[in-house]
Amino acid sequence: MDIRNSLKMEWPWQYNFPPFFTIQPNSDTRKKQLEAWCSLILNYHKQKKSYSIDVTEILNSQLCHNKEIDRKLSLDGLYTVLDELCRTGHLEWKDPKTKKQCLVMWRTPEEWGNLIYSWIISKSMTNTVCTFYELTNGEESEGTEFHGLEKWLLLRAIKTLEAQQKAEIMMFDDSEGVKFF
């Protein structure tokens, strides 16, 4: 399946530029190249609402292999890009020793937390308790960027709000929720 046709996203001009698929030795060029790769990977996962990467799958996908120009990012090149995403807080290895799968966050937990808190303020929902389900799957949150957010990332986002004393995670019955301040 051609992901470029199945996703409604803008592909960067670099995707059709053969040197884009070879990590460049010049530090200034390399920095811009890594920024472009990171942006491409984050935008791709944002469009798919995907929160995980399997290294083998992504390496063999059209994201890393442009058949039209017969260019493919090497495994070492992919690890260089993924390590940069990790450095910027947008990626976390499930097992740092094997580096086969990772969690990808097109927004950092802090950014998600700020987005959720802004929505809570706009809905006048401070001093109320919401279940995690209501936040990510409820009717009220439909149409928000965090609707459908995976629980592990929601929890991290809320923990950033807890650290700022804007929220408190609560357990009740068989459910988890959060009170916003």
N, C-alpha and C positions, 0 to 999 in steps of 0.2 A: 504494500500500500504506500502510496506517495504521500507522506505527511505534509508536504508543502501544499498539496491540493486539499487535504482533509482538514487542515486547520486554517482558520481565518486569522492569519498573523502576517506581519510584515517580516520578510526575510531580509537580513542586512545585505548590503551590496557585497560585503566581504565573502559571503557564502559562495559567490560565483567567481571569486578571485583565487586562483590556485595556491598562492603562497599562504593564504589563510589557514590551510590545512597542515602546514609545517611550522612548528614553534620556531619563532625567529630568534637569532642570536643577539641582535642589537637590543640593548635593554629598553630604549625608548619605544622602539617598534614592538617589542615583545609585550610591554606594558599595555599598549593600545590594543594589541591582538588579544591578550588575555581578558581585557575589559569587554571586548566585542564577543568573545566566546562565552564569558560568564553571562552577559546580557542575553545572548541567544538561548542558552540553556535555561535560564530563569524564565524568560518569556515563553519558551516552548512549554515548560511545565506549568506555568500560570495558565496558559490557554487550555491545557489538558486537565487542569485542576489535579495534577499528579504531584505526590509528595515523596516519591521514592525513585531511586535510580539503581538499575542493575547494570554494572559496568559492561558486561558482555553484550547485553541487549542494546544499550545505547551506542556502543562502539559499532555495532552492525546495523544500526538504524540509519535512515537518511539524514538524521540530525548530524551525524559525524561522517557521513559518506555521501558526497555529491556525485552521483553517477553521471550526470550531464557533463561534468568536466573531468570525470575519472580521478577524483581526489578524495582521500580518506585521512582523517586524523589518526595518528598512530596511538597505540595503547599508552606509551609514555607521554604523548601529547595530551591525551585525555586525562591522565592522572595529574599532569601539570595544571590543567584547567580546573579539575575537581579540587585539587589542593588549594588553589586560589579561592574558590568558592568557600572552602572550609575556613580559610584565613579570614574571610570577610563576614563569617557568621551565617552564611546561607546554606551550608551543607554540614552534615555530621555523618561520619562513618558508623554503620551499624556494628562492625567489628574492625577497629582500626588496624588490627594485625593482618587481616586478609584483604581488606579494601576491595570487596566484591560488590557490596550494596551500601547505599547511603540514603539518608533522609535529606530531601532538598526543600529549602524554604525560600520561595521567591520574595517573601517578606521575612525579616528576622522576627523572633518572638516579641521583641520590644515594639516593632512596627505593628504587628498584629494586635498587641495589647492596646496600643494607642488608638488604632482604628476601632476596636471594639468599645473602648471607653468613650470615644467621641460619639459613637452611635448611642451608647447608654445615656450620655448627657443630652443628646438631641431628642431622645424619646422620653426624657424626664424620668428615667428609671433608676436614679440613684436611691439608695436606701431600700432597694428591693432585692429579692433573691430570685435568681434565674437558674434553672437546671442547665447543665451542659447541653442537653438535647435541645432545649428551647433556644439557646444561643445559636447553635449551628444548624438546626433542622426545623425550628419552629416557623410558623407563618409570619411572625413579626420580623424575622431576620431574612426572609426571602428577598432576593435582589441585592443583598449586601455581599461584599467580597468574601466575608468570612462564613457565609452560608455554605455548609458542607465541609467546613474545615475539619480535618482529622483530629481526633481527641488528643493525641499526644502533643500536637502543636497548640491546640486550644489551651491545654493545661500549662504549657510553657508560657504562653502569652499571658495567661491570668497570673502566673507566678511573678511575672515582671510587674504587673499591677499591684500584686500583694507587697512586693518590695518597696513600692512607692506609696503604700498605705491607701490605695484607691480601691482595693478589693480584698475579699477574704474567701477562701475556698471553704465550703461547708459540705459535710456528709450528712445525709438523712435517709433513713430507710435503706433502700437499695439504689439510691441515686446520689449523684454528685451535683453540687451547684455552687454558685458564687453570689456573694452579696457585694454590691458596688457602693462605694462611699463618695 
